[in-house]
Amino acid sequence: MKKTWITGSLTTQAIGVLLIALLVSHAASLAFYQFDLAEKLGATREAQFAEQMVAIKRLVDAAPERDREGVAHAVGGQAIETHWDVQSFLRAGEPADANLADLQQKLKALFPAVPAAGLRVGYSSTADDAAPHFILISVQLSDGSWINASTALLQIPHGTFTGVLGSTFLMALAIVPLGIWLMRATTRPLRIFAKAAERLGRNVDAEPVPETGPSDVRRTVRAFNDMQSRIRQLLAERTQMLAALSHDLRTPITRLRLRAELIEDGEQQNRMFADLRDMEAMVNSALAYLREDAAAEDVRRIDVSSLLDTIASEASDQGRLVAVEKHAACVISGRPLALKRAFSNLVDNAIKYGDTARIALRAEGATAVIAIDDTGPGIPVDQVEAVFQPFMRLETSRSRDTGGVGLGLALARTVFRSHGGDVSLHNLPGGGLRALVRLPTA
């Protein structure tokens, strides 16, 4: 899935929702404000305009005819331009829209003596722009002459799109840092909880998670800690039982070995000794797999290159063919004896089933990658995961006749996973098998 802010962290999602809600609410509140402001200012302007027209009509109507133009021009002022004329500047007819009709009704209420045809309202626009810029009003006087008045359309101040974004940005500067701090503080127990879950997958004896944060988080963490405790107890009981059983098997094996010494038939005696050796090998392998002393081993910084050189040198001293390619220096944190035993198991498998082992080490970012190749027959593709199960053996050349009881790979994977890494098997194109180990570097 492509990662977006919707599928990102909880903090990213919360901040994204907060910003969207902020922008929408800010734009909506600005729109409501503009609408309400236009309605209130329009009503106020119409009332003032109507009152001024009443005063102008009264003054002009009372003035001598020769002075009416001068009086009309004088009383108009800056907001209203008025002229007296013997005819109207507007033709008779219905108002052009609802706003003009409403203004006309208000003026009629103030001029009850003026006939309907003597009160006209309309728009005027410039020659190069069809949009109206002025309101024109013509009011007929008692002698049939007209007062023609014009006033500019009321322009309601409004915020531009840039202004909306700017104000939203300023609000976001104040809100987002606080939101990030709050969300990170809220989700911190969840991050600790996630890391603890990862540690549990590698080490069941990891420290419990501190029960901090909101009540819901504390309750979840408490349930997780209880689960970890129960898992640890179940594993301890199982391991103790199996270890005791494996240990107790040594006694009857020893008695059987003594009795086999008394068998006179050499062939039967050899078969008995072979079976006892297999049983003893299984018991020893089971004890090595189950014992918990490796988990208690101190964690140290380990040079993987030196560790692999040591394993190869010890194998060579035993007459085995082990080749180590030139490799990079990688340092990891781990338990030295446990890692040495895990790598030795992989090298032993490579020698058993392929006569030789080739070890290569490389660094991929923060990961140490170790490849151990052999020249054996490989394994079926559908069995590459099954062989990691305890006591799992394939019915091919990798059988009991070549040694082993099926615990080497299981033990190796357990060790690598407890260090935050893993091991996988891959058949090589030219024949042979590759054990690929990945471990996080220190």
C-alpha positions as CSV (number, residue, x, y, z in Angstrom):
1,M,0.0,0.0,0.0
2,K,1.3,3.4,-0.9
3,K,2.0,5.4,2.2
4,T,0.0,8.7,2.5
5,W,-0.9,10.9,5.4
6,I,-4.1,8.9,5.8
7,T,-2.1,5.7,6.3
8,G,0.7,7.4,8.2
9,S,1.2,7.8,12.0
10,L,-1.6,8.8,14.3
11,T,0.1,12.2,14.8
12,T,0.2,12.9,11.1
13,Q,-3.5,11.9,10.7
14,A,-4.6,14.1,13.6
15,I,-2.7,17.1,12.4
16,G,-4.0,16.6,8.8
17,V,-7.6,16.4,10.1
18,L,-7.0,19.5,12.3
19,L,-5.7,21.5,9.4
20,I,-8.6,20.5,7.1
21,A,-11.2,21.3,9.8
22,L,-9.4,24.6,10.5
23,L,-9.6,25.6,6.8
24,V,-13.2,24.6,6.3
25,S,-14.4,26.2,9.5
26,H,-12.5,29.4,8.8
27,A,-13.8,29.6,5.3
28,A,-17.4,28.9,6.4
29,S,-17.3,31.5,9.3
30,L,-15.9,34.1,6.8
31,A,-18.7,33.4,4.4
32,F,-21.4,33.7,7.1
33,Y,-19.7,36.9,8.3
34,Q,-19.7,38.4,4.8
35,F,-23.4,37.5,4.3
36,D,-24.4,38.9,7.6
37,L,-22.3,42.1,7.1
38,A,-23.8,42.7,3.6
39,E,-27.4,42.3,4.9
40,K,-26.9,44.6,7.9
41,L,-25.0,47.3,6.1
42,G,-27.4,47.2,3.1
43,A,-30.4,47.7,5.4
44,T,-28.7,50.6,7.2
45,R,-27.6,52.2,3.9
46,E,-31.1,52.0,2.4
47,A,-32.7,53.6,5.5
48,Q,-30.2,56.5,5.5
49,F,-30.7,56.9,1.7
50,A,-34.5,57.0,2.0
51,E,-34.3,59.5,4.8
52,Q,-32.0,61.8,2.8
53,M,-34.3,61.6,-0.2
54,V,-37.3,62.7,2.0
55,A,-35.3,65.8,3.2
56,I,-34.0,66.6,-0.3
57,K,-37.6,66.4,-1.8
58,R,-39.0,68.6,0.9
59,L,-36.3,71.3,0.4
60,V,-36.3,71.3,-3.4
61,D,-40.1,71.3,-3.6
62,A,-40.2,74.4,-1.3
63,A,-37.6,76.3,-3.3
64,P,-38.5,78.6,-6.2
65,E,-38.2,77.0,-9.6
66,R,-35.1,79.1,-10.6
67,D,-33.3,77.9,-7.5
68,R,-34.2,74.2,-7.5
69,E,-31.2,73.0,-9.4
70,G,-28.8,74.8,-7.1
71,V,-30.7,73.6,-3.9
72,A,-30.7,70.0,-5.2
73,H,-27.0,70.1,-6.0
74,A,-26.2,71.7,-2.6
75,V,-28.1,69.3,-0.4
76,G,-26.9,66.2,-2.2
77,G,-23.5,66.0,-0.6
78,Q,-20.7,63.5,-1.4
79,A,-22.7,60.3,-1.0
80,I,-25.7,61.4,-3.2
81,E,-25.6,63.4,-6.3
82,T,-28.9,65.2,-7.0
83,H,-30.3,67.2,-9.9
84,W,-33.6,68.9,-10.6
85,D,-35.1,68.5,-14.1
86,V,-38.4,68.8,-15.8
87,Q,-38.1,65.1,-16.7
88,S,-37.0,61.8,-15.2
89,F,-33.7,60.2,-16.0
90,L,-35.4,56.8,-15.8
91,R,-38.2,55.3,-17.8
92,A,-41.3,54.1,-16.2
93,G,-41.2,50.3,-15.4
94,E,-40.7,47.6,-12.9
95,P,-37.4,47.5,-10.9
96,A,-34.7,45.4,-12.4
97,D,-34.3,43.1,-9.4
98,A,-35.5,42.3,-5.9
99,N,-33.1,44.7,-4.2
100,L,-34.4,47.6,-6.2
101,A,-38.0,46.5,-5.6
102,D,-37.4,46.5,-1.9
103,L,-35.8,49.9,-2.0
104,Q,-38.8,51.2,-4.0
105,Q,-41.3,49.9,-1.5
106,K,-39.4,51.7,1.3
107,L,-39.4,54.9,-0.6
108,K,-43.1,54.6,-1.4
109,A,-43.8,54.3,2.3
110,L,-41.9,57.6,2.9
111,F,-43.6,59.4,0.0
112,P,-47.3,58.5,0.4
113,A,-48.4,61.6,-1.6
114,V,-46.2,60.6,-4.7
115,P,-48.1,58.5,-7.2
116,A,-46.7,55.1,-8.2
117,A,-45.6,56.4,-11.5
118,G,-43.8,59.3,-9.9
119,L,-41.2,57.1,-8.1
120,R,-38.7,55.2,-10.2
121,V,-35.7,53.2,-9.3
122,G,-33.0,51.7,-11.6
123,Y,-29.3,51.1,-12.2
124,S,-26.7,53.0,-14.2
125,S,-23.5,51.6,-15.6
126,T,-20.4,52.9,-17.4
127,A,-20.2,52.7,-21.2
128,D,-17.5,50.1,-21.2
129,D,-18.8,47.9,-18.3
130,A,-22.2,46.3,-18.3
131,A,-22.0,45.8,-14.5
132,P,-24.1,48.4,-12.6
133,H,-22.1,51.0,-10.5
134,F,-24.8,53.4,-9.4
135,I,-28.4,53.4,-8.2
136,L,-30.6,56.0,-9.9
137,I,-33.8,57.4,-8.2
138,S,-36.3,59.8,-9.7
139,V,-39.0,61.4,-7.5
140,Q,-41.7,63.6,-9.0
141,L,-42.5,66.9,-7.3
142,S,-45.9,68.4,-6.9
143,D,-45.6,70.6,-10.0
144,G,-44.6,67.6,-12.2
145,S,-40.9,68.2,-12.3
146,W,-38.4,65.6,-11.1
147,I,-35.5,65.2,-8.6
148,N,-33.0,62.8,-10.1
149,A,-30.5,61.3,-7.6
150,S,-27.7,58.8,-8.0
151,T,-25.6,57.0,-5.4
152,A,-22.8,54.5,-5.7
153,L,-23.6,50.9,-5.0
154,L,-22.6,49.8,-1.6
155,Q,-19.4,47.7,-1.8
156,I,-19.2,45.3,1.2
157,P,-15.6,44.6,2.2
158,H,-14.7,41.0,1.8
159,G,-11.7,38.8,2.3
160,T,-9.8,37.4,-0.7
161,F,-8.8,33.8,-1.2
162,T,-5.2,34.9,-0.4
163,G,-6.4,36.5,2.8
164,V,-8.3,33.4,3.9
165,L,-5.2,31.3,3.3
166,G,-3.0,33.8,5.1
167,S,-5.2,34.0,8.2
168,T,-5.5,30.2,8.2
169,F,-1.8,29.8,7.9
170,L,-1.3,32.1,10.9
171,M,-3.8,30.2,12.9
172,A,-2.1,26.9,11.9
173,L,1.3,28.3,13.1
174,A,-0.2,28.7,16.5
175,I,-2.3,25.4,16.6
176,V,-0.1,22.9,14.8
177,P,2.9,22.9,17.1
178,L,0.6,22.6,20.1
179,G,-1.3,19.8,18.3
180,I,2.0,17.9,17.5
181,W,3.2,18.2,21.1
182,L,-0.2,17.0,22.4
183,M,-0.4,14.1,19.9
184,R,3.1,12.9,20.5
185,A,2.6,13.1,24.3
186,T,-0.6,11.1,23.9
187,T,0.8,8.5,21.5
188,R,4.1,8.1,23.3
189,P,2.8,5.1,25.4
190,L,1.7,3.5,22.1
191,R,5.1,3.8,20.6
192,I,6.6,2.3,23.7
193,F,4.0,-0.4,23.6
194,A,4.9,-1.2,19.9
195,K,8.6,-1.4,20.7
196,A,7.8,-3.7,23.7
197,A,5.8,-6.0,21.4
198,E,8.7,-6.2,19.0
199,R,11.0,-7.1,22.0
200,L,8.6,-9.7,23.1
201,G,8.9,-11.4,19.7
202,R,12.6,-11.6,20.2
203,N,12.9,-12.2,24.0
204,V,10.0,-13.3,26.2
205,D,12.0,-12.2,29.3
206,A,12.1,-8.5,28.2
207,E,11.2,-5.8,30.7
208,P,7.5,-5.1,31.1
209,V,6.1,-1.9,29.6
210,P,5.6,1.0,32.0
211,E,1.9,1.6,32.6
212,T,1.7,5.3,31.7
213,G,-0.6,7.5,29.6
214,P,-4.4,7.8,29.4
215,S,-6.5,5.2,31.2
216,D,-7.3,3.3,27.9
217,V,-3.6,3.0,27.1
218,R,-2.7,1.9,30.7
219,R,-5.4,-0.8,30.6
220,T,-4.0,-2.1,27.3
221,V,-0.4,-2.0,28.5
222,R,-1.5,-3.8,31.7
223,A,-3.2,-6.6,29.6
224,F,0.0,-6.8,27.5
225,N,2.2,-7.2,30.5
226,D,-0.1,-9.9,31.9
227,M,0.0,-11.7,28.6
228,Q,3.8,-11.6,28.6
229,S,4.0,-12.9,32.1
230,R,1.7,-15.8,31.2
231,I,3.6,-16.7,28.1
232,R,6.9,-16.6,30.1
233,Q,5.4,-18.9,32.7
234,L,4.1,-21.3,30.1
235,L,7.4,-21.5,28.3
236,A,9.3,-21.9,31.5
237,E,7.0,-24.8,32.5
238,R,7.3,-26.5,29.1
239,T,11.0,-26.0,28.9
240,Q,11.5,-27.3,32.5
241,M,9.4,-30.4,31.8
242,L,11.1,-31.2,28.5
243,A,14.6,-30.6,29.9
244,A,13.8,-32.8,32.9
245,L,12.5,-35.5,30.6
246,S,15.6,-35.3,28.3
247,H,17.9,-35.4,31.3
248,D,16.2,-38.3,32.9
249,L,16.6,-40.3,29.6
250,R,20.3,-40.3,30.2
251,T,20.0,-42.8,33.0
252,P,18.2,-45.6,31.0
253,I,20.5,-44.9,28.1
254,T,23.5,-45.5,30.4
255,R,22.0,-48.8,31.7
256,L,21.3,-50.0,28.2
257,R,24.9,-49.2,27.2
258,L,26.1,-51.4,30.1
259,R,23.8,-54.2,29.1
260,A,24.9,-53.9,25.5
261,E,28.4,-54.7,26.7
262,L,27.2,-58.1,27.8
263,I,25.8,-59.0,24.3
264,E,28.1,-61.7,22.8
265,D,26.8,-61.3,19.2
266,G,29.1,-58.6,17.8
267,E,26.7,-57.5,15.0
268,Q,23.8,-57.1,17.4
269,Q,26.0,-55.3,19.9
270,N,27.2,-52.8,17.2
271,R,23.5,-52.1,16.2
272,M,22.7,-51.6,19.9
273,F,25.5,-49.2,20.3
274,A,24.5,-47.3,17.2
275,D,20.9,-46.9,18.4
276,L,22.2,-45.7,21.8
277,R,24.4,-43.2,20.2
278,D,21.5,-41.8,18.2
279,M,19.4,-41.6,21.4
280,E,22.2,-39.9,23.3
281,A,22.7,-37.4,20.4
282,M,19.0,-36.6,20.4
283,V,19.0,-36.1,24.2
284,N,22.0,-33.9,24.1
285,S,20.6,-31.8,21.2
286,A,17.3,-31.4,23.1
287,L,19.1,-30.2,26.2
288,A,21.1,-27.7,24.2
289,Y,17.9,-26.5,22.5
290,L,16.0,-26.2,25.8
291,R,18.5,-24.9,28.3
292,E,18.2,-21.3,29.2
293,D,21.7,-20.4,30.1
294,A,22.2,-18.7,26.7
295,A,19.4,-16.3,27.4
296,A,21.2,-15.2,30.6
297,E,24.5,-14.6,28.7
298,D,25.7,-11.0,28.8
299,V,25.1,-8.9,25.7
300,R,28.3,-7.5,24.2
301,R,29.5,-5.8,21.0
302,I,30.7,-8.4,18.6
303,D,32.8,-8.1,15.5
304,V,31.0,-10.5,13.1
305,S,34.0,-10.8,10.9
306,S,36.2,-12.0,13.7
307,L,33.5,-14.4,14.9
308,L,33.2,-16.0,11.4
309,D,37.0,-16.2,11.1
310,T,37.1,-18.1,14.4
311,I,34.4,-20.5,13.3
312,A,36.2,-21.1,10.0
313,S,39.5,-21.6,11.7
314,E,38.1,-24.2,14.2
315,A,36.5,-26.1,11.3
316,S,39.7,-26.0,9.3
317,D,41.6,-27.4,12.3
318,Q,39.2,-30.4,12.2
319,G,40.1,-31.0,8.5
320,R,37.0,-29.4,7.1
321,L,36.9,-27.2,4.0
322,V,35.7,-23.8,4.9
323,A,36.4,-20.7,2.7
324,V,35.8,-17.2,4.0
325,E,35.6,-14.4,1.4
326,K,37.0,-11.0,2.0
327,H,34.2,-9.2,3.9
328,A,33.4,-5.9,5.5
329,A,33.7,-5.2,9.2
330,C,30.3,-5.3,10.9
331,V,29.7,-4.9,14.7
332,I,26.5,-6.1,16.3
333,S,25.2,-6.4,19.9
334,G,24.5,-9.9,21.1
335,R,25.4,-13.0,23.1
336,P,28.7,-14.3,21.7
337,L,28.3,-18.0,22.7
338,A,24.8,-18.2,21.4
339,L,25.7,-16.6,18.0
340,K,28.8,-18.8,17.7
341,R,26.7,-21.9,18.2
342,A,24.1,-20.7,15.7
343,F,26.6,-19.9,13.0
344,S,28.5,-23.2,13.7
345,N,25.3,-25.1,13.1
346,L,24.9,-23.5,9.7
347,V,28.5,-24.2,8.8
348,D,28.2,-27.8,10.0
349,N,25.1,-28.3,7.9
350,A,26.9,-26.9,4.8
351,I,29.9,-29.3,5.3
352,K,27.7,-32.3,6.1
353,Y,25.6,-32.0,3.0
354,G,27.9,-30.2,0.6
355,D,31.5,-31.1,1.7
356,T,32.5,-27.5,1.7
357,A,31.2,-24.2,3.1
358,R,31.7,-20.7,1.7
359,I,31.1,-17.8,4.1
360,A,30.6,-14.2,2.9
361,L,29.8,-11.1,4.9
362,R,28.5,-7.7,3.6
363,A,26.8,-4.7,5.1
364,E,23.5,-3.4,3.8
365,G,22.8,-0.1,5.6
366,A,22.2,-1.0,9.2
367,T,22.1,-4.7,8.6
368,A,24.8,-7.3,8.5
369,V,24.2,-10.0,5.9
370,I,26.0,-13.3,6.2
371,A,25.7,-15.9,3.4
372,I,26.8,-19.5,4.0
373,D,26.8,-21.6,0.8
374,D,27.3,-25.3,0.2
375,T,27.6,-27.5,-2.9
376,G,25.0,-30.1,-1.8
377,P,21.8,-31.2,-3.5
378,G,19.7,-28.4,-2.0
379,I,16.2,-29.0,-0.6
380,P,12.7,-28.9,-2.1
381,V,11.2,-25.4,-2.3
382,D,8.2,-26.4,-0.3
383,Q,10.4,-27.5,2.6
384,V,12.6,-24.4,3.0
385,E,10.5,-23.3,6.0
386,A,9.5,-26.7,7.3
387,V,13.2,-27.6,8.1
388,F,13.3,-24.9,10.8
389,Q,10.7,-26.9,12.8
390,P,12.3,-28.8,15.8
391,F,13.2,-32.5,15.0
392,M,12.3,-31.9,11.3
393,R,14.5,-34.0,8.9
394,L,14.1,-34.5,5.2
395,E,13.9,-38.0,3.7
396,T,16.7,-37.3,1.2
397,S,20.5,-37.1,1.6
398,R,19.8,-34.9,4.6
399,S,18.7,-37.8,6.8
400,R,19.9,-39.3,10.1
401,D,22.6,-41.3,8.2
402,T,24.5,-38.0,7.8
403,G,24.0,-37.1,11.4
404,G,21.8,-34.7,13.3
405,V,18.4,-34.9,14.9
406,G,16.7,-31.9,13.3
407,L,17.4,-29.2,16.0
408,G,20.3,-27.3,14.5
409,L,18.3,-25.0,12.2
410,A,15.6,-24.6,14.8
411,L,18.2,-23.5,17.4
412,A,19.9,-21.2,14.9
413,R,16.7,-19.4,13.9
414,T,15.7,-19.0,17.6
415,V,19.1,-17.4,18.3
416,F,19.0,-15.0,15.3
417,R,15.4,-13.9,16.0
418,S,16.2,-13.3,19.6
419,H,18.9,-10.8,18.3
420,G,16.4,-9.0,16.0
421,G,17.4,-10.8,12.9
422,D,16.5,-14.0,11.0
423,V,17.8,-16.8,8.8
424,S,16.3,-18.2,5.6
425,L,17.3,-20.9,3.1
426,H,17.6,-20.5,-0.7
427,N,18.5,-23.0,-3.4
428,L,21.3,-21.7,-5.6
429,P,20.8,-21.6,-9.4
430,G,24.0,-23.7,-10.0
431,G,23.2,-26.2,-7.3
432,G,23.7,-26.1,-3.6
433,L,22.0,-24.3,-0.7
434,R,22.5,-20.8,0.8
435,A,21.7,-20.0,4.4
436,L,21.2,-16.2,4.5
437,V,21.4,-14.5,7.9
438,R,20.4,-10.9,8.6
439,L,21.3,-9.2,11.8
440,P,20.9,-5.5,12.8
441,T,24.3,-3.8,13.4
442,A,25.1,-2.0,16.6
